[in-house]
Amino acid sequence: MTPDEIRALPLFADLSDEGASRLLAGSTELTVAGGQVLALPGDHASGMFVVLDGAVTVERRHGSVEVGAGSFF
């Protein structure tokens, strides 16, 4: 992913070249199969997930919500 690609996401639209490059340097891109669990309730959070393509179901206390490209959790 390039700085321009990360800035195409609304959350990161205002990042400078340096900011986008630093963000990408500290990031890991994952490809996951359907049904794969990314985190469980009670897990220690050390970062966030940004959906680049496809959709993810996020389960919460009072139900679940599906989020797509450009969303984060």
Phi, psi and omega in degrees: 000144182253164176304321179295322179293320180292325179288345176290342176276128184309323181301327186247013187301328185265008179291142173287171175303315181296315180298316179295319179296319178295318178299313181294325180296330180262011184250158174233128178269129181245143168246124184237150178276154176305137179086353180289133179272128180265329180202152179243152176306135180092347176297144175290124180275129178241006182181206181217164176248136174242126181277117180267327184206145179085206182216157181225139173265122179254118180268132180235175181306318187249043177122194181224162180220142177261130179240149183241194183309134181092348179274163179215157177206000000 
